[in-house]
């Protein structure tokens, strides 16, 4: 203690030096920890960058040029696809009055009904092409354009069905469109077409079903998509042999010419014996008589696609 009193300057200088050293050590430790933390972050980023550089899509000039080429080809293919569907993209519909639409509807219904009558197809009592709610009511003026377009599609579909000659048309259901309820149709983002649904239930032979389904893909100006299809046999039980229908055998009376007797050698006046005829109820014919006689009931949910105006594609 006496030394400190006698050497106050030296003691003060030593104490200040000790405090300063402690502060410097503390700052160095903090800086070292911060440096280690930053180095760890740098090492992680460097490792991630190395992985990216080794990936096939790293933004190098060659990859960039390849990506630009791929985008250009994709854009060209999309434009070609839009052009291919141009014939299914109707021009803006002419505004027609409600009375004009009713006139078109009556004419279409008459033409389709005559086609079904000619094909001997039974129709439901309330058949009106799915537009039954307009038998005594006029359509809204704002809905006549899209309704007239849909009517043309339904007419073509029904005429194709009549040409297939089913035995019975059981039901036609057309869900209401937004415009019929006073609303405005707004396509969702990215939509390329509007779906106009139609449900059809009919009964007929397998051939009539195949013919009708084939005809849907041959439509020249309407694009029709089958969303759902259900086919069921008219009979739910398996066929039996007793279901077969055979013609009754005919017993022909023996004529003098066909009566049994003797034929002298060289006598050509006698008729040659007839070839044996297989009985009509030969078991080999049973399947042909039973199978294929029953019909099928078909439920179809279709969508007529009204393609929207072509979109301007972004440049790559």
matplotlib code that plots the C-alpha trace (Angstrom):
import matplotlib.pyplot as plt

x = [0.0, 2.9, 4.4, 1.1, 1.1, 4.7, 4.3, 0.8, 1.5, 3.0, 0.2, -2.4, -0.7, -0.6, -4.2, -5.3, -3.2, -4.8, -8.4, -7.6, -6.1, -9.3, -11.4, -9.3, -9.6, -13.4, -13.7, -11.4, -13.5, -16.7, -15.1, -13.8, -17.3, -18.8, -16.2, -16.8, -20.6, -20.1, -17.7, -20.2, -22.8, -20.3, -19.3, -23.0, -23.7, -20.5, -21.6, -25.1, -23.6, -21.4, -24.4, -26.2, -23.2, -23.2, -26.9, -28.0, -30.1, -27.4, -27.8, -24.9, -25.0, -25.5, -28.4, -29.9, -29.9, -31.3, -34.1, -34.9, -35.1, -37.4, -39.7, -39.9, -40.8, -43.4, -44.9, -45.0, -46.7, -49.3, -50.0, -50.4, -52.8, -54.9, -55.0, -56.1, -59.1, -60.0, -62.9, -64.5, -64.2, -67.5, -67.6, -69.4, -73.1, -75.5, -78.0, -81.4, -84.7, -86.4, -89.1, -86.4, -84.9, -88.3, -88.8, -85.4, -86.2, -89.5, -88.0, -85.1, -87.5, -89.7, -86.7, -85.3, -88.7, -89.3, -85.9, -86.7, -90.1, -88.5, -86.0, -89.0, -87.5, -89.9, -89.6, -90.5, -93.8, -92.2, -89.4, -88.3, -84.5, -83.8, -85.3, -88.6, -88.7, -89.2, -92.4, -94.5, -91.9, -89.6, -85.8, -84.1, -82.7, -79.3, -79.3, -80.5, -77.0, -75.5, -78.8, -79.0, -75.4, -76.2, -79.4, -77.4, -75.1, -77.9, -79.8, -76.7, -76.2, -79.9, -79.9, -76.8, -78.6, -81.6, -79.4, -78.1, -81.8, -82.0, -85.3, -86.1, -84.9, -85.5, -84.4, -82.6, -81.4, -79.8, -78.6, -79.3, -76.6, -75.7, -77.3, -80.7, -80.6, -79.7, -76.0, -72.9, -70.6, -67.0, -64.3, -61.8, -58.2, -56.5, -59.7, -59.6, -63.2, -66.7, -68.4, -72.1, -73.3, -75.9, -77.2, -78.8, -80.3, -81.4, -81.9, -80.9, -78.7, -75.0, -74.6, -76.7, -74.5, -71.3, -72.7, -73.8, -70.5, -68.5, -70.6, -69.7, -66.1, -67.1, -68.8, -67.3, -68.0, -68.9, -66.3, -68.1, -66.4, -67.8, -67.4, -69.2, -70.8, -72.7, -73.9, -76.1, -77.8, -81.5, -81.8, -80.0, -80.1, -77.9, -79.6, -81.0, -81.5, -85.2, -85.0, -84.3, -87.0, -87.1, -89.6, -92.0, -90.9, -93.0, -94.2, -94.4, -96.7, -95.0, -95.9, -96.0, -92.7, -91.0, -92.5, -90.0, -89.6, -87.2, -85.2, -84.0, -80.4, -80.1, -83.5, -83.0, -86.6, -86.6, -85.5, -82.4, -83.1, -83.0, -80.0, -80.7, -81.7, -80.5, -83.4, -84.4, -83.8, -80.2, -78.3, -75.5, -78.0, -79.1, -76.5, -77.1, -80.8, -80.3, -77.2, -77.5, -81.3, -81.2, -80.6, -78.5, -79.4, -76.9, -76.4, -74.1, -72.9, -71.5, -69.9, -70.1, -67.0, -67.3, -63.7, -63.0, -61.0, -57.4, -55.0, -51.9, -49.0, -46.0, -42.7, -40.0]
y = [0.0, 2.4, 1.7, 2.7, 5.9, 6.6, 5.7, 6.9, 7.6, 4.2, 2.5, 4.5, 3.8, 0.1, 0.0, 1.8, -0.5, -3.5, -2.2, -1.4, -4.9, -6.4, -4.3, -5.2, -8.9, -8.6, -6.8, -9.4, -12.3, -10.7, -10.0, -13.5, -14.9, -12.6, -13.6, -17.3, -16.7, -14.9, -17.5, -20.2, -18.3, -17.8, -21.4, -22.5, -20.0, -21.1, -24.8, -24.0, -22.0, -24.9, -27.2, -24.7, -24.5, -28.2, -28.4, -28.5, -25.3, -23.0, -19.5, -19.9, -18.5, -21.9, -22.7, -19.3, -19.7, -23.2, -21.9, -19.1, -21.6, -23.9, -21.0, -19.9, -23.4, -23.7, -20.4, -21.4, -24.7, -22.8, -20.5, -23.4, -25.0, -21.8, -21.7, -25.3, -24.6, -21.4, -23.1, -23.9, -20.3, -18.6, -15.1, -12.6, -13.7, -11.4, -9.9, -11.4, -10.7, -13.1, -13.8, -14.6, -17.1, -18.7, -19.0, -20.7, -23.1, -24.2, -24.8, -26.9, -28.9, -29.7, -30.8, -33.0, -34.5, -35.5, -37.2, -39.2, -40.2, -41.3, -43.5, -44.9, -43.6, -43.1, -39.6, -38.4, -36.5, -33.2, -33.3, -29.8, -30.2, -29.4, -25.9, -26.9, -23.8, -21.7, -23.5, -20.6, -18.0, -15.8, -15.8, -12.8, -10.5, -10.7, -14.5, -15.0, -14.9, -17.7, -19.6, -19.5, -20.8, -23.6, -24.4, -25.0, -27.4, -29.3, -29.6, -31.2, -33.6, -34.7, -35.2, -37.4, -39.4, -39.7, -41.0, -43.7, -44.9, -45.7, -47.3, -44.6, -41.2, -41.2, -37.7, -34.5, -32.1, -28.8, -26.9, -23.2, -20.7, -17.6, -15.3, -17.0, -16.1, -12.5, -12.9, -12.2, -14.9, -14.3, -16.8, -17.8, -16.7, -18.9, -20.3, -21.0, -22.2, -22.0, -25.3, -25.6, -28.9, -31.3, -34.6, -37.2, -40.6, -43.1, -46.7, -48.7, -51.4, -51.5, -50.5, -47.4, -46.4, -46.9, -44.9, -42.0, -41.8, -41.9, -39.1, -36.8, -36.6, -35.8, -32.5, -29.8, -26.6, -27.7, -29.2, -31.8, -33.5, -36.5, -35.9, -38.9, -42.0, -44.8, -47.9, -50.5, -53.6, -53.4, -56.8, -57.2, -61.0, -63.2, -64.6, -68.2, -70.7, -70.4, -66.8, -68.0, -67.4, -69.9, -70.2, -73.1, -76.0, -76.4, -80.0, -80.1, -82.8, -85.3, -84.8, -87.7, -86.5, -86.6, -89.9, -92.6, -95.3, -97.1, -95.4, -97.5, -97.2, -94.5, -93.0, -89.2, -88.3, -88.7, -85.6, -85.9, -86.1, -82.7, -82.0, -82.4, -79.2, -78.6, -78.3, -74.7, -75.4, -76.6, -75.8, -74.1, -71.3, -70.6, -68.0, -66.2, -66.0, -64.9, -62.7, -59.3, -59.1, -57.0, -53.3, -51.0, -47.8, -45.0, -41.8, -39.2, -35.9, -33.8, -30.4, -28.2, -26.1, -22.4, -21.4, -17.9, -15.3, -16.2, -14.8, -12.7, -14.7, -13.1, -13.0, -15.2]
z = [0.0, 0.8, -2.6, -4.3, -2.3, -3.1, -6.8, -7.6, -11.3, -11.9, -10.1, -12.0, -15.3, -14.5, -13.4, -16.6, -18.7, -17.0, -17.6, -21.2, -21.8, -20.3, -22.6, -25.6, -24.7, -24.4, -27.7, -29.4, -28.0, -29.3, -32.7, -32.9, -32.2, -34.8, -37.3, -36.7, -37.1, -40.4, -41.6, -41.0, -43.0, -45.8, -45.8, -46.0, -48.9, -50.7, -50.4, -51.7, -54.6, -55.5, -55.6, -57.9, -60.2, -60.6, -61.4, -65.1, -64.9, -63.4, -65.0, -67.4, -70.9, -72.5, -70.0, -70.5, -74.3, -74.0, -71.8, -74.2, -77.0, -75.1, -74.2, -77.8, -79.0, -76.3, -77.3, -81.0, -80.1, -78.0, -80.8, -83.2, -80.8, -80.5, -84.3, -84.6, -82.3, -84.1, -86.0, -82.6, -81.5, -82.6, -83.7, -81.4, -81.5, -83.1, -80.7, -81.3, -79.6, -77.3, -79.9, -82.6, -80.2, -79.6, -83.3, -83.7, -80.8, -82.3, -85.7, -84.1, -82.0, -85.0, -87.1, -84.3, -83.4, -87.1, -87.2, -84.1, -85.4, -88.7, -86.6, -84.6, -81.4, -78.4, -76.9, -73.4, -73.1, -72.2, -74.8, -75.9, -76.4, -72.8, -73.2, -71.5, -69.4, -72.6, -73.8, -72.4, -71.4, -73.4, -72.7, -71.2, -73.9, -72.3, -72.6, -76.2, -77.8, -75.7, -75.7, -79.5, -79.7, -77.3, -79.2, -82.4, -80.5, -78.9, -82.2, -83.9, -81.0, -81.0, -84.8, -84.4, -81.8, -84.0, -86.8, -84.5, -84.1, -80.4, -79.2, -76.7, -75.5, -71.8, -70.7, -71.7, -69.0, -69.7, -66.6, -66.6, -67.7, -65.7, -68.2, -67.7, -64.1, -64.8, -64.0, -66.0, -67.1, -65.9, -67.0, -64.3, -64.8, -67.4, -68.9, -72.6, -73.1, -71.5, -70.7, -71.7, -70.0, -71.3, -69.9, -72.0, -71.1, -73.8, -74.5, -77.5, -79.0, -78.6, -82.2, -81.7, -78.8, -80.8, -83.7, -81.6, -79.6, -82.9, -84.3, -81.4, -82.6, -86.1, -85.4, -87.6, -85.7, -82.2, -79.8, -77.6, -74.6, -72.8, -69.1, -67.6, -69.2, -67.5, -69.5, -67.9, -69.4, -69.8, -68.1, -64.8, -64.8, -67.0, -70.2, -70.1, -72.9, -72.4, -73.5, -77.0, -79.6, -82.5, -85.4, -85.2, -87.4, -90.5, -91.4, -95.2, -96.5, -98.7, -102.4, -104.8, -106.3, -102.9, -101.8, -101.1, -103.7, -106.0, -108.8, -111.6, -112.8, -115.4, -114.6, -114.5, -114.1, -110.4, -108.4, -106.3, -102.5, -100.7, -98.5, -94.8, -93.1, -89.5, -87.1, -86.2, -82.5, -83.0, -79.7, -81.7, -82.5, -79.0, -78.1, -81.4, -80.5, -76.8, -76.8, -78.5, -78.2, -75.0, -75.1, -72.9, -71.1, -71.4, -69.3, -70.8, -69.4, -72.2, -72.3, -75.4, -75.4, -76.5, -76.9, -75.7, -77.7, -78.2, -75.7, -76.5, -75.3, -73.6, -75.4, -74.0]

ax = plt.figure().add_subplot(projection="3d")
ax.plot(x, y, z, "-o")
ax.set_aspect("equal")
plt.show()
